């Protein structure tokens, strides 16, 4: 993955100013997520995941009705 990312970066397909903060956020989120996963209860994780999916679904419906795809 790193080799292909380097090729895309050299060709100008990746914006380094945007990619670096995204990469740091993914790294921080994955490290925090592994720590939370070990201590969190399954029921709580299911409720949070369900709430996120519900909100995203409502947003998609609202955008579809408004004509913003």
PDB file with SEQRES, HELIX, SHEET and CRYST1 records, atoms N, CA, C and O in Angstrom:
SEQRES   1 A   69  UNK UNK UNK UNK UNK UNK UNK UNK UNK UNK UNK UNK UNK          
SEQRES   2 A   69  UNK UNK UNK UNK UNK UNK UNK UNK UNK UNK UNK UNK UNK          
SEQRES   3 A   69  UNK UNK UNK UNK UNK UNK UNK UNK UNK UNK UNK UNK UNK          
SEQRES   4 A   69  UNK UNK UNK UNK UNK UNK UNK UNK UNK UNK UNK UNK UNK          
SEQRES   5 A   69  UNK UNK UNK UNK UNK UNK UNK UNK UNK UNK UNK UNK UNK          
SEQRES   6 A   69  UNK UNK UNK UNK                                              
HELIX    1 AA1 UNK A    2  UNK A   11  1                                  10    
HELIX    2 AA2 UNK A   16  UNK A   39  1                                  24    
HELIX    3 AA3 UNK A   42  UNK A   66  1                                  25    
CRYST1    1.000    1.000    1.000  90.00  90.00  90.00 P 1           1          
ATOM      1  N   UNK A   1       0.827  -1.197   0.000  1.00  0.00           N  
ATOM      2  CA  UNK A   1       0.000   0.000   0.000  1.00  0.00           C  
ATOM      3  C   UNK A   1       0.867   1.255   0.000  1.00  0.00           C  
ATOM      4  O   UNK A   1       0.522   2.250  -0.637  1.00  0.00           O  
ATOM      5  N   UNK A   2       1.979   1.210   0.706  1.00  0.00           N  
ATOM      6  CA  UNK A   2       2.847   2.388   0.776  1.00  0.00           C  
ATOM      7  C   UNK A   2       3.480   2.681  -0.579  1.00  0.00           C  
ATOM      8  O   UNK A   2       3.645   3.844  -0.944  1.00  0.00           O  
ATOM      9  N   UNK A   3       3.834   1.643  -1.324  1.00  0.00           N  
ATOM     10  CA  UNK A   3       4.441   1.852  -2.640  1.00  0.00           C  
ATOM     11  C   UNK A   3       3.450   2.500  -3.598  1.00  0.00           C  
ATOM     12  O   UNK A   3       3.802   3.436  -4.316  1.00  0.00           O  
ATOM     13  N   UNK A   4       2.231   2.017  -3.612  1.00  0.00           N  
ATOM     14  CA  UNK A   4       1.236   2.616  -4.504  1.00  0.00           C  
ATOM     15  C   UNK A   4       0.873   4.023  -4.047  1.00  0.00           C  
ATOM     16  O   UNK A   4       0.597   4.884  -4.882  1.00  0.00           O  
ATOM     17  N   UNK A   5       0.867   4.273  -2.747  1.00  0.00           N  
ATOM     18  CA  UNK A   5       0.600   5.631  -2.264  1.00  0.00           C  
ATOM     19  C   UNK A   5       1.689   6.584  -2.728  1.00  0.00           C  
ATOM     20  O   UNK A   5       1.404   7.731  -3.072  1.00  0.00           O  
ATOM     21  N   UNK A   6       2.938   6.119  -2.740  1.00  0.00           N  
ATOM     22  CA  UNK A   6       4.033   6.950  -3.233  1.00  0.00           C  
ATOM     23  C   UNK A   6       3.884   7.281  -4.703  1.00  0.00           C  
ATOM     24  O   UNK A   6       4.175   8.400  -5.125  1.00  0.00           O  
ATOM     25  N   UNK A   7       3.433   6.314  -5.483  1.00  0.00           N  
ATOM     26  CA  UNK A   7       3.215   6.553  -6.914  1.00  0.00           C  
ATOM     27  C   UNK A   7       2.103   7.575  -7.120  1.00  0.00           C  
ATOM     28  O   UNK A   7       2.240   8.500  -7.920  1.00  0.00           O  
ATOM     29  N   UNK A   8       1.003   7.403  -6.394  1.00  0.00           N  
ATOM     30  CA  UNK A   8      -0.104   8.354  -6.522  1.00  0.00           C  
ATOM     31  C   UNK A   8       0.313   9.747  -6.073  1.00  0.00           C  
ATOM     32  O   UNK A   8      -0.112  10.741  -6.662  1.00  0.00           O  
ATOM     33  N   UNK A   9       1.136   9.827  -5.042  1.00  0.00           N  
ATOM     34  CA  UNK A   9       1.625  11.119  -4.565  1.00  0.00           C  
ATOM     35  C   UNK A   9       2.502  11.792  -5.618  1.00  0.00           C  
ATOM     36  O   UNK A   9       2.368  12.990  -5.865  1.00  0.00           O  
ATOM     37  N   UNK A  10       3.394  11.026  -6.235  1.00  0.00           N  
ATOM     38  CA  UNK A  10       4.268  11.579  -7.278  1.00  0.00           C  
ATOM     39  C   UNK A  10       3.490  12.050  -8.499  1.00  0.00           C  
ATOM     40  O   UNK A  10       3.887  13.017  -9.150  1.00  0.00           O  
ATOM     41  N   UNK A  11       2.404  11.388  -8.809  1.00  0.00           N  
ATOM     42  CA  UNK A  11       1.594  11.777  -9.965  1.00  0.00           C  
ATOM     43  C   UNK A  11       0.655  12.938  -9.655  1.00  0.00           C  
ATOM     44  O   UNK A  11       0.009  13.474 -10.555  1.00  0.00           O  
ATOM     45  N   UNK A  12       0.578  13.324  -8.389  1.00  0.00           N  
ATOM     46  CA  UNK A  12      -0.264  14.455  -8.017  1.00  0.00           C  
ATOM     47  C   UNK A  12      -1.701  14.099  -7.722  1.00  0.00           C  
ATOM     48  O   UNK A  12      -2.549  14.987  -7.629  1.00  0.00           O  
ATOM     49  N   UNK A  13      -1.997  12.807  -7.570  1.00  0.00           N  
ATOM     50  CA  UNK A  13      -3.367  12.385  -7.286  1.00  0.00           C  
ATOM     51  C   UNK A  13      -3.738  12.562  -5.818  1.00  0.00           C  
ATOM     52  O   UNK A  13      -4.920  12.539  -5.474  1.00  0.00           O  
ATOM     53  N   UNK A  14      -2.747  12.737  -4.953  1.00  0.00           N  
ATOM     54  CA  UNK A  14      -2.985  12.870  -3.518  1.00  0.00           C  
ATOM     55  C   UNK A  14      -2.563  14.268  -3.089  1.00  0.00           C  
ATOM     56  O   UNK A  14      -1.467  14.719  -3.421  1.00  0.00           O  
ATOM     57  N   UNK A  15      -3.430  14.950  -2.354  1.00  0.00           N  
ATOM     58  CA  UNK A  15      -3.120  16.263  -1.800  1.00  0.00           C  
ATOM     59  C   UNK A  15      -2.442  16.057  -0.447  1.00  0.00           C  
ATOM     60  O   UNK A  15      -3.108  15.652   0.506  1.00  0.00           O  
ATOM     61  N   UNK A  16      -1.134  16.323  -0.332  1.00  0.00           N  
ATOM     62  CA  UNK A  16      -0.430  16.072   0.928  1.00  0.00           C  
ATOM     63  C   UNK A  16      -0.980  16.886   2.092  1.00  0.00           C  
ATOM     64  O   UNK A  16      -0.971  16.421   3.232  1.00  0.00           O  
ATOM     65  N   UNK A  17      -1.457  18.091   1.818  1.00  0.00           N  
ATOM     66  CA  UNK A  17      -2.022  18.923   2.877  1.00  0.00           C  
ATOM     67  C   UNK A  17      -3.288  18.342   3.469  1.00  0.00           C  
ATOM     68  O   UNK A  17      -3.622  18.626   4.619  1.00  0.00           O  
ATOM     69  N   UNK A  18      -3.988  17.540   2.707  1.00  0.00           N  
ATOM     70  CA  UNK A  18      -5.197  16.883   3.193  1.00  0.00           C  
ATOM     71  C   UNK A  18      -4.902  15.479   3.697  1.00  0.00           C  
ATOM     72  O   UNK A  18      -5.500  15.029   4.675  1.00  0.00           O  
ATOM     73  N   UNK A  19      -3.993  14.792   3.041  1.00  0.00           N  
ATOM     74  CA  UNK A  19      -3.719  13.396   3.378  1.00  0.00           C  
ATOM     75  C   UNK A  19      -3.043  13.241   4.737  1.00  0.00           C  
ATOM     76  O   UNK A  19      -3.327  12.279   5.451  1.00  0.00           O  
ATOM     77  N   UNK A  20      -2.161  14.158   5.109  1.00  0.00           N  
ATOM     78  CA  UNK A  20      -1.440  14.026   6.374  1.00  0.00           C  
ATOM     79  C   UNK A  20      -2.374  14.113   7.586  1.00  0.00           C  
ATOM     80  O   UNK A  20      -2.289  13.250   8.459  1.00  0.00           O  
ATOM     81  N   UNK A  21      -3.266  15.115   7.683  1.00  0.00           N  
ATOM     82  CA  UNK A  21      -4.186  15.125   8.826  1.00  0.00           C  
ATOM     83  C   UNK A  21      -5.118  13.912   8.842  1.00  0.00           C  
ATOM     84  O   UNK A  21      -5.445  13.391   9.909  1.00  0.00           O  
ATOM     85  N   UNK A  22      -5.540  13.467   7.666  1.00  0.00           N  
ATOM     86  CA  UNK A  22      -6.394  12.278   7.607  1.00  0.00           C  
ATOM     87  C   UNK A  22      -5.636  11.060   8.114  1.00  0.00           C  
ATOM     88  O   UNK A  22      -6.182  10.260   8.873  1.00  0.00           O  
ATOM     89  N   UNK A  23      -4.386  10.916   7.702  1.00  0.00           N  
ATOM     90  CA  UNK A  23      -3.569   9.788   8.143  1.00  0.00           C  
ATOM     91  C   UNK A  23      -3.371   9.814   9.661  1.00  0.00           C  
ATOM     92  O   UNK A  23      -3.471   8.779  10.319  1.00  0.00           O  
ATOM     93  N   UNK A  24      -3.094  10.988  10.210  1.00  0.00           N  
ATOM     94  CA  UNK A  24      -2.918  11.095  11.660  1.00  0.00           C  
ATOM     95  C   UNK A  24      -4.219  10.788  12.402  1.00  0.00           C  
ATOM     96  O   UNK A  24      -4.197  10.158  13.459  1.00  0.00           O  
ATOM     97  N   UNK A  25      -5.347  11.228  11.853  1.00  0.00           N  
ATOM     98  CA  UNK A  25      -6.637  10.938  12.471  1.00  0.00           C  
ATOM     99  C   UNK A  25      -6.965   9.458  12.449  1.00  0.00           C  
ATOM    100  O   UNK A  25      -7.488   8.921  13.426  1.00  0.00           O  
ATOM    101  N   UNK A  26      -6.665   8.798  11.349  1.00  0.00           N  
ATOM    102  CA  UNK A  26      -6.892   7.352  11.252  1.00  0.00           C  
ATOM    103  C   UNK A  26      -6.008   6.608  12.239  1.00  0.00           C  
ATOM    104  O   UNK A  26      -6.460   5.671  12.897  1.00  0.00           O  
ATOM    105  N   UNK A  27      -4.759   7.016  12.344  1.00  0.00           N  
ATOM    106  CA  UNK A  27      -3.841   6.380  13.291  1.00  0.00           C  
ATOM    107  C   UNK A  27      -4.317   6.568  14.727  1.00  0.00           C  
ATOM    108  O   UNK A  27      -4.365   5.606  15.493  1.00  0.00           O  
ATOM    109  N   UNK A  28      -4.667   7.794  15.096  1.00  0.00           N  
ATOM    110  CA  UNK A  28      -5.141   8.056  16.459  1.00  0.00           C  
ATOM    111  C   UNK A  28      -6.445   7.316  16.735  1.00  0.00           C  
ATOM    112  O   UNK A  28      -6.621   6.752  17.815  1.00  0.00           O  
ATOM    113  N   UNK A  29      -7.354   7.316  15.772  1.00  0.00           N  
ATOM    114  CA  UNK A  29      -8.626   6.625  15.955  1.00  0.00           C  
ATOM    115  C   UNK A  29      -8.473   5.129  16.103  1.00  0.00           C  
ATOM    116  O   UNK A  29      -9.179   4.507  16.896  1.00  0.00           O  
ATOM    117  N   UNK A  30      -7.562   4.546  15.353  1.00  0.00           N  
ATOM    118  CA  UNK A  30      -7.362   3.098  15.465  1.00  0.00           C  
ATOM    119  C   UNK A  30      -6.721   2.733  16.798  1.00  0.00           C  
ATOM    120  O   UNK A  30      -7.071   1.716  17.396  1.00  0.00           O  
ATOM    121  N   UNK A  31      -5.789   3.552  17.264  1.00  0.00           N  
ATOM    122  CA  UNK A  31      -5.176   3.273  18.567  1.00  0.00           C  
ATOM    123  C   UNK A  31      -6.186   3.415  19.705  1.00  0.00           C  
ATOM    124  O   UNK A  31      -6.227   2.581  20.610  1.00  0.00           O  
ATOM    125  N   UNK A  32      -7.001   4.469  19.658  1.00  0.00           N  
ATOM    126  CA  UNK A  32      -8.022   4.642  20.700  1.00  0.00           C  
ATOM    127  C   UNK A  32      -9.092   3.567  20.587  1.00  0.00           C  
ATOM    128  O   UNK A  32      -9.589   3.071  21.599  1.00  0.00           O  
ATOM    129  N   UNK A  33      -9.448   3.206  19.359  1.00  0.00           N  
ATOM    130  CA  UNK A  33     -10.479   2.193  19.163  1.00  0.00           C  
ATOM    131  C   UNK A  33     -10.098   0.839  19.717  1.00  0.00           C  
ATOM    132  O   UNK A  33     -10.949   0.136  20.262  1.00  0.00           O  
ATOM    133  N   UNK A  34      -8.837   0.457  19.590  1.00  0.00           N  
ATOM    134  CA  UNK A  34      -8.417  -0.834  20.136  1.00  0.00           C  
ATOM    135  C   UNK A  34      -8.478  -0.836  21.652  1.00  0.00           C  
ATOM    136  O   UNK A  34      -8.801  -1.856  22.259  1.00  0.00           O  
ATOM    137  N   UNK A  35      -8.170   0.297  22.268  1.00  0.00           N  
ATOM    138  CA  UNK A  35      -8.241   0.371  23.732  1.00  0.00           C  
ATOM    139  C   UNK A  35      -9.692   0.353  24.217  1.00  0.00           C  
ATOM    140  O   UNK A  35     -10.010  -0.280  25.223  1.00  0.00           O  
ATOM    141  N   UNK A  36     -10.558   1.046  23.498  1.00  0.00           N  
ATOM    142  CA  UNK A  36     -11.973   1.077  23.879  1.00  0.00           C  
ATOM    143  C   UNK A  36     -12.605  -0.291  23.675  1.00  0.00           C  
ATOM    144  O   UNK A  36     -13.410  -0.734  24.495  1.00  0.00           O  
ATOM    145  N   UNK A  37     -12.249  -0.954  22.600  1.00  0.00           N  
ATOM    146  CA  UNK A  37     -12.841  -2.250  22.278  1.00  0.00           C  
ATOM    147  C   UNK A  37     -12.576  -3.283  23.362  1.00  0.00           C  
ATOM    148  O   UNK A  37     -13.434  -4.121  23.641  1.00  0.00           O  
ATOM    149  N   UNK A  38     -11.412  -3.234  23.967  1.00  0.00           N  
ATOM    150  CA  UNK A  38     -11.059  -4.209  24.997  1.00  0.00           C  
ATOM    151  C   UNK A  38     -11.917  -4.022  26.241  1.00  0.00           C  
ATOM    152  O   UNK A  38     -12.292  -5.002  26.885  1.00  0.00           O  
ATOM    153  N   UNK A  39     -12.235  -2.771  26.590  1.00  0.00           N  
ATOM    154  CA  UNK A  39     -12.950  -2.511  27.838  1.00  0.00           C  
ATOM    155  C   UNK A  39     -14.447  -2.283  27.661  1.00  0.00           C  
ATOM    156  O   UNK A  39     -15.193  -2.394  28.633  1.00  0.00           O  
ATOM    157  N   UNK A  40     -14.906  -1.971  26.464  1.00  0.00           N  
ATOM    158  CA  UNK A  40     -16.313  -1.633  26.256  1.00  0.00           C  
ATOM    159  C   UNK A  40     -17.187  -2.879  26.279  1.00  0.00           C  
ATOM    160  O   UNK A  40     -16.748  -3.988  25.975  1.00  0.00           O  
ATOM    161  N   UNK A  41     -18.416  -2.653  26.646  1.00  0.00           N  
ATOM    162  CA  UNK A  41     -19.399  -3.741  26.645  1.00  0.00           C  
ATOM    163  C   UNK A  41     -20.011  -3.871  25.249  1.00  0.00           C  
ATOM    164  O   UNK A  41     -20.164  -2.888  24.525  1.00  0.00           O  
ATOM    165  N   UNK A  42     -20.350  -5.087  24.899  1.00  0.00           N  
ATOM    166  CA  UNK A  42     -20.896  -5.366  23.570  1.00  0.00           C  
ATOM    167  C   UNK A  42     -22.199  -4.618  23.338  1.00  0.00           C  
ATOM    168  O   UNK A  42     -22.424  -4.089  22.250  1.00  0.00           O  
ATOM    169  N   UNK A  43     -23.046  -4.570  24.335  1.00  0.00           N  
ATOM    170  CA  UNK A  43     -24.342  -3.893  24.197  1.00  0.00           C  
ATOM    171  C   UNK A  43     -24.149  -2.407  23.895  1.00  0.00           C  
ATOM    172  O   UNK A  43     -24.846  -1.848  23.049  1.00  0.00           O  
ATOM    173  N   UNK A  44     -23.213  -1.774  24.579  1.00  0.00           N  
ATOM    174  CA  UNK A  44     -22.955  -0.354  24.349  1.00  0.00           C  
ATOM    175  C   UNK A  44     -22.439  -0.116  22.933  1.00  0.00           C  
ATOM    176  O   UNK A  44     -22.858   0.831  22.267  1.00  0.00           O  
ATOM    177  N   UNK A  45     -21.533  -0.970  22.477  1.00  0.00           N  
ATOM    178  CA  UNK A  45     -21.013  -0.829  21.116  1.00  0.00           C  
ATOM    179  C   UNK A  45     -22.118  -0.985  20.078  1.00  0.00           C  
ATOM    180  O   UNK A  45     -22.152  -0.257  19.086  1.00  0.00           O  
ATOM    181  N   UNK A  46     -23.013  -1.927  20.306  1.00  0.00           N  
ATOM    182  CA  UNK A  46     -24.125  -2.120  19.367  1.00  0.00           C  
ATOM    183  C   UNK A  46     -25.041  -0.907  19.344  1.00  0.00           C  
ATOM    184  O   UNK A  46     -25.501  -0.500  18.278  1.00  0.00           O  
ATOM    185  N   UNK A  47     -25.310  -0.326  20.507  1.00  0.00           N  
ATOM    186  CA  UNK A  47     -26.174   0.856  20.564  1.00  0.00           C  
ATOM    187  C   UNK A  47     -25.533   2.048  19.859  1.00  0.00           C  
ATOM    188  O   UNK A  47     -26.202   2.757  19.107  1.00  0.00           O  
ATOM    189  N   UNK A  48     -24.256   2.271  20.094  1.00  0.00           N  
ATOM    190  CA  UNK A  48     -23.565   3.393  19.448  1.00  0.00           C  
ATOM    191  C   UNK A  48     -23.517   3.181  17.939  1.00  0.00           C  
ATOM    192  O   UNK A  48     -23.794   4.107  17.177  1.00  0.00           O  
ATOM    193  N   UNK A  49     -23.170   1.983  17.504  1.00  0.00           N  
ATOM    194  CA  UNK A  49     -23.107   1.692  16.073  1.00  0.00           C  
ATOM    195  C   UNK A  49     -24.484   1.850  15.436  1.00  0.00           C  
ATOM    196  O   UNK A  49     -24.601   2.419  14.351  1.00  0.00           O  
ATOM    197  N   UNK A  50     -25.519   1.355  16.096  1.00  0.00           N  
ATOM    198  CA  UNK A  50     -26.875   1.495  15.579  1.00  0.00           C  
ATOM    199  C   UNK A  50     -27.298   2.948  15.465  1.00  0.00           C  
ATOM    200  O   UNK A  50     -27.946   3.333  14.491  1.00  0.00           O  
ATOM    201  N   UNK A  51     -26.937   3.762  16.456  1.00  0.00           N  
ATOM    202  CA  UNK A  51     -27.279   5.186  16.418  1.00  0.00           C  
ATOM    203  C   UNK A  51     -26.572   5.885  15.262  1.00  0.00           C  
ATOM    204  O   UNK A  51     -27.173   6.712  14.575  1.00  0.00           O  
ATOM    205  N   UNK A  52     -25.322   5.565  15.048  1.00  0.00           N  
ATOM    206  CA  UNK A  52     -24.570   6.178  13.941  1.00  0.00           C  
ATOM    207  C   UNK A  52     -25.191   5.792  12.604  1.00  0.00           C  
ATOM    208  O   UNK A  52     -25.365   6.645  11.733  1.00  0.00           O  
ATOM    209  N   UNK A  53     -25.525   4.521  12.433  1.00  0.00           N  
ATOM    210  CA  UNK A  53     -26.143   4.062  11.182  1.00  0.00           C  
ATOM    211  C   UNK A  53     -27.508   4.720  10.983  1.00  0.00           C  
ATOM    212  O   UNK A  53     -27.858   5.086   9.861  1.00  0.00           O  
ATOM    213  N   UNK A  54     -28.274   4.873  12.051  1.00  0.00           N  
ATOM    214  CA  UNK A  54     -29.580   5.519  11.962  1.00  0.00           C  
ATOM    215  C   UNK A  54     -29.441   6.972  11.515  1.00  0.00           C  
ATOM    216  O   UNK A  54     -30.170   7.418  10.629  1.00  0.00           O  
ATOM    217  N   UNK A  55     -28.523   7.707  12.114  1.00  0.00           N  
ATOM    218  CA  UNK A  55     -28.312   9.110  11.746  1.00  0.00           C  
ATOM    219  C   UNK A  55     -27.862   9.226  10.292  1.00  0.00           C  
ATOM    220  O   UNK A  55     -28.340  10.096   9.563  1.00  0.00           O  
ATOM    221  N   UNK A  56     -26.949   8.358   9.865  1.00  0.00           N  
ATOM    222  CA  UNK A  56     -26.497   8.390   8.473  1.00  0.00           C  
ATOM    223  C   UNK A  56     -27.635   8.057   7.511  1.00  0.00           C  
ATOM    224  O   UNK A  56     -27.739   8.658   6.442  1.00  0.00           O  
ATOM    225  N   UNK A  57     -28.480   7.112   7.880  1.00  0.00           N  
ATOM    226  CA  UNK A  57     -29.619   6.762   7.041  1.00  0.00           C  
ATOM    227  C   UNK A  57     -30.603   7.911   6.906  1.00  0.00           C  
ATOM    228  O   UNK A  57     -31.103   8.183   5.814  1.00  0.00           O  
ATOM    229  N   UNK A  58     -30.881   8.588   8.019  1.00  0.00           N  
ATOM    230  CA  UNK A  58     -31.783   9.744   7.979  1.00  0.00           C  
ATOM    231  C   UNK A  58     -31.188  10.851   7.115  1.00  0.00           C  
ATOM    232  O   UNK A  58     -31.902  11.489   6.341  1.00  0.00           O  
ATOM    233  N   UNK A  59     -29.898  11.076   7.245  1.00  0.00           N  
ATOM    234  CA  UNK A  59     -29.239  12.099   6.426  1.00  0.00           C  
ATOM    235  C   UNK A  59     -29.333  11.753   4.942  1.00  0.00           C  
ATOM    236  O   UNK A  59     -29.563  12.636   4.117  1.00  0.00           O  
ATOM    237  N   UNK A  60     -29.158  10.486   4.598  1.00  0.00           N  
ATOM    238  CA  UNK A  60     -29.262  10.073   3.201  1.00  0.00           C  
ATOM    239  C   UNK A  60     -30.674  10.278   2.667  1.00  0.00           C  
ATOM    240  O   UNK A  60     -30.846  10.712   1.528  1.00  0.00           O  
ATOM    241  N   UNK A  61     -31.679   9.974   3.472  1.00  0.00           N  
ATOM    242  CA  UNK A  61     -33.071  10.163   3.046  1.00  0.00           C  
ATOM    243  C   UNK A  61     -33.362  11.639   2.836  1.00  0.00           C  
ATOM    244  O   UNK A  61     -33.959  12.019   1.829  1.00  0.00           O  
ATOM    245  N   UNK A  62     -32.943  12.473   3.782  1.00  0.00           N  
ATOM    246  CA  UNK A  62     -33.181  13.915   3.670  1.00  0.00           C  
ATOM    247  C   UNK A  62     -32.480  14.478   2.437  1.00  0.00           C  
ATOM    248  O   UNK A  62     -33.069  15.274   1.705  1.00  0.00           O  
ATOM    249  N   UNK A  63     -31.242  14.081   2.199  1.00  0.00           N  
ATOM    250  CA  UNK A  63     -30.524  14.559   1.018  1.00  0.00           C  
ATOM    251  C   UNK A  63     -31.174  14.062  -0.268  1.00  0.00           C  
ATOM    252  O   UNK A  63     -31.209  14.790  -1.260  1.00  0.00           O  
ATOM    253  N   UNK A  64     -31.684  12.844  -0.267  1.00  0.00           N  
ATOM    254  CA  UNK A  64     -32.345  12.312  -1.451  1.00  0.00           C  
ATOM    255  C   UNK A  64     -33.637  13.035  -1.760  1.00  0.00           C  
ATOM    256  O   UNK A  64     -33.924  13.329  -2.921  1.00  0.00           O  
ATOM    257  N   UNK A  65     -34.425  13.327  -0.728  1.00  0.00           N  
ATOM    258  CA  UNK A  65     -35.683  14.042  -0.929  1.00  0.00           C  
ATOM    259  C   UNK A  65     -35.413  15.471  -1.401  1.00  0.00           C  
ATOM    260  O   UNK A  65     -36.154  16.010  -2.224  1.00  0.00           O  
ATOM    261  N   UNK A  66     -34.350  16.077  -0.875  1.00  0.00           N  
ATOM    262  CA  UNK A  66     -34.016  17.456  -1.251  1.00  0.00           C  
ATOM    263  C   UNK A  66     -33.334  17.535  -2.614  1.00  0.00           C  
ATOM    264  O   UNK A  66     -33.129  18.632  -3.133  1.00  0.00           O  
ATOM    265  N   UNK A  67     -32.980  16.396  -3.201  1.00  0.00           N  
ATOM    266  CA  UNK A  67     -32.347  16.390  -4.511  1.00  0.00           C  
ATOM    267  C   UNK A  67     -30.852  16.599  -4.476  1.00  0.00           C  
ATOM    268  O   UNK A  67     -30.243  16.875  -5.510  1.00  0.00           O  
ATOM    269  N   UNK A  68     -30.245  16.474  -3.307  1.00  0.00           N  
ATOM    270  CA  UNK A  68     -28.783  16.616  -3.185  1.00  0.00           C  
ATOM    271  C   UNK A  68     -28.186  15.223  -3.091  1.00  0.00           C  
ATOM    272  O   UNK A  68     -28.231  14.591  -2.036  1.00  0.00           O  
ATOM    273  N   UNK A  69     -27.635  14.753  -4.180  1.00  0.00           N  
ATOM    274  CA  UNK A  69     -27.093  13.396  -4.195  1.00  0.00           C  
ATOM    275  C   UNK A  69     -25.651  13.407  -3.899  1.00  0.00           C  
ATOM    276  O   UNK A  69     -25.019  12.352  -3.867  1.00  0.00           O  
TER     277      UNK A  69                                                      
END                                                                             
